[in-house]
Amino acid sequence: MGINASELFDNDWEDDDIDYRTSRSIEISSMSIAQTVECPLTVKDTVVLGGNLDTRNGIGQGMFSVMWRRLVSDKGWAELDFHFGSALGLGVTGFRQLTQR
């Protein structure tokens, strides 16, 4: 969270010619949140649900993602990703351990 509290430290906000005082304010200029949850389906299959929201100066964007991971062997796995939100996306990822090192 980004907070602008510059009015709290402004010395020129009081004016003796005015009969009323304006209140000092704190502005939230940005905010972000992200969350992921892993849901094991079987010993080899896992679904990961995730999302994020981001806003800066009143403009926001967000994304929701679904990922399916399959253990192909004890040395490798494959993933398929779908992303929805500000933009659409599709991804495929794989991993394979070649040696013990």
NORNOR-V310404 format. One record per backbone hydrogen bond with DSSP energy under -1.0 kcal/mol. CO is the residue of the C=O (numbers start at 0). NH is the residue of the N-H. Records with the same first field share a line. If there is no record, write none. Layout:
CO=NH  NH
This chain:
1=28  29
3=26
4=7
14=17
26=3
28=56
29=1
30=54
32=52
34=50
36=48
38=46
43=70
44=40  41
45=68
46=38
47=66
48=36
49=64
50=34
51=62
52=32
53=60
54=30
55=58
58=55
60=53
61=85
62=51
63=83
64=49
65=81
66=47
67=79
68=45
69=77
74=96
75=71  72
76=94
77=69
78=92
79=67
80=90
81=65
82=88
83=63
88=82
90=80
92=78
94=76
